[in-house]
């Protein structure tokens, strides 16, 4: 799988979280970890990662109070390639 702006969008998400919570925060570390693994799962089509995907979705929802562009209704507008990756993984990863 290839998404032209995926790496840049992931960087932008982490920058937003870092600006709001700090790079040393648990929120930043968790998001960086989940996105790194999910990007690898996406690129190499591994058949695992559903739990991490669920954790990322929960974390993004929680963080959306302070980072509005992470809210589900805004996320795909701000991060279309990351949104595409998440939708792909939701569809194709097994439970």
C-alpha positions as a LaTeX table, in Angstrom:
\begin{tabular}{lrrr}
\hline
Residue & $x$ (\AA) & $y$ (\AA) & $z$ (\AA) \\
\hline
Unk1 & 0.00 & 0.00 & 0.00 \\
Unk2 & 1.17 & 3.49 & $-0.80$ \\
Unk3 & $-0.23$ & 6.75 & 0.49 \\
Unk4 & 1.51 & 9.82 & $-0.85$ \\
Unk5 & 1.27 & 12.02 & 2.24 \\
Unk6 & 1.02 & 9.39 & 4.97 \\
Unk7 & 4.38 & 10.08 & 6.63 \\
Unk8 & 3.83 & 13.86 & 6.57 \\
Unk9 & 0.32 & 13.51 & 8.03 \\
Unk10 & 1.60 & 11.24 & 10.80 \\
Unk11 & 4.28 & 13.83 & 11.53 \\
Unk12 & 1.60 & 16.56 & 11.64 \\
Unk13 & $-0.55$ & 14.52 & 14.06 \\
Unk14 & 2.43 & 13.97 & 16.34 \\
Unk15 & 3.34 & 17.67 & 16.14 \\
Unk16 & $-0.20$ & 18.63 & 17.19 \\
Unk17 & $-0.14$ & 16.20 & 20.09 \\
Unk18 & 3.39 & 17.29 & 21.05 \\
Unk19 & 2.37 & 20.96 & 20.99 \\
Unk20 & $-0.61$ & 20.27 & 23.26 \\
Unk21 & 0.79 & 17.65 & 25.62 \\
Unk22 & 4.58 & 17.75 & 25.15 \\
Unk23 & 6.81 & 15.21 & 23.42 \\
Unk24 & 7.59 & 13.56 & 26.75 \\
Unk25 & 3.91 & 13.02 & 27.55 \\
Unk26 & 2.33 & 9.59 & 27.67 \\
Unk27 & $-0.20$ & 10.72 & 25.06 \\
Unk28 & 2.54 & 11.61 & 22.58 \\
Unk29 & 4.52 & 8.45 & 23.24 \\
Unk30 & 1.42 & 6.25 & 22.83 \\
Unk31 & 0.35 & 7.95 & 19.59 \\
Unk32 & 3.86 & 7.71 & 18.15 \\
Unk33 & 4.05 & 4.02 & 19.04 \\
Unk34 & 0.61 & 3.12 & 17.66 \\
Unk35 & 1.08 & 5.08 & 14.45 \\
Unk36 & 4.53 & 3.59 & 13.84 \\
Unk37 & 3.27 & 0.04 & 14.18 \\
Unk38 & 0.07 & 0.65 & 12.23 \\
Unk39 & 1.99 & 2.27 & 9.40 \\
Unk40 & 4.17 & $-0.85$ & 9.22 \\
Unk41 & 1.11 & $-3.11$ & 9.31 \\
Unk42 & $-0.45$ & $-1.02$ & 6.53 \\
Unk43 & 2.61 & $-1.02$ & 4.29 \\
Unk44 & 3.41 & $-4.70$ & 4.65 \\
Unk45 & $-0.15$ & $-6.03$ & 5.00 \\
Unk46 & 0.55 & $-7.91$ & 8.21 \\
Unk47 & $-2.56$ & $-9.63$ & 9.50 \\
Unk48 & $-2.50$ & $-8.27$ & 13.03 \\
Unk49 & $-2.73$ & $-4.94$ & 14.77 \\
Unk50 & $-6.51$ & $-4.75$ & 15.35 \\
Unk51 & $-5.98$ & $-4.13$ & 19.07 \\
Unk52 & $-3.54$ & $-1.31$ & 18.36 \\
Unk53 & $-5.95$ & 0.19 & 15.86 \\
Unk54 & $-8.68$ & 0.20 & 18.48 \\
Unk55 & $-6.30$ & 1.77 & 21.01 \\
Unk56 & $-5.31$ & 4.47 & 18.52 \\
Unk57 & $-8.96$ & 5.28 & 17.81 \\
Unk58 & $-9.69$ & 5.56 & 21.53 \\
Unk59 & $-6.64$ & 7.75 & 22.09 \\
Unk60 & $-7.51$ & 10.07 & 19.17 \\
Unk61 & $-11.06$ & 10.45 & 20.48 \\
Unk62 & $-9.76$ & 11.24 & 23.97 \\
Unk63 & $-7.22$ & 13.76 & 22.66 \\
Unk64 & $-9.76$ & 15.46 & 20.39 \\
Unk65 & $-10.97$ & 17.56 & 23.35 \\
Unk66 & $-7.70$ & 19.49 & 23.21 \\
Unk67 & $-6.75$ & 18.81 & 19.57 \\
Unk68 & $-10.00$ & 19.41 & 17.63 \\
Unk69 & $-8.71$ & 18.14 & 14.29 \\
Unk70 & $-8.39$ & 14.67 & 15.83 \\
Unk71 & $-12.18$ & 14.43 & 16.32 \\
Unk72 & $-13.71$ & 11.71 & 14.11 \\
Unk73 & $-15.84$ & 14.20 & 12.16 \\
Unk74 & $-12.77$ & 16.36 & 11.31 \\
Unk75 & $-9.99$ & 13.79 & 11.16 \\
Unk76 & $-10.37$ & 12.76 & 7.51 \\
Unk77 & $-10.36$ & 16.41 & 6.39 \\
Unk78 & $-7.07$ & 17.15 & 8.15 \\
Unk79 & $-5.37$ & 13.79 & 7.66 \\
Unk80 & $-6.88$ & 12.09 & 4.59 \\
Unk81 & $-4.08$ & 9.54 & 4.07 \\
Unk82 & $-3.98$ & 8.51 & 7.73 \\
Unk83 & $-7.77$ & 8.25 & 7.65 \\
Unk84 & $-7.51$ & 6.08 & 4.53 \\
Unk85 & $-4.95$ & 3.86 & 6.28 \\
Unk86 & $-7.19$ & 3.44 & 9.34 \\
Unk87 & $-10.25$ & 2.60 & 7.23 \\
Unk88 & $-8.24$ & 0.09 & 5.22 \\
Unk89 & $-6.94$ & $-1.56$ & 8.37 \\
Unk90 & $-10.40$ & $-1.62$ & 9.99 \\
Unk91 & $-11.70$ & $-3.45$ & 6.95 \\
Unk92 & $-8.88$ & $-5.91$ & 6.39 \\
Unk93 & $-7.44$ & $-6.76$ & 9.79 \\
Unk94 & $-8.91$ & $-9.81$ & 11.47 \\
Unk95 & $-10.05$ & $-9.80$ & 15.08 \\
\hline
\end{tabular}
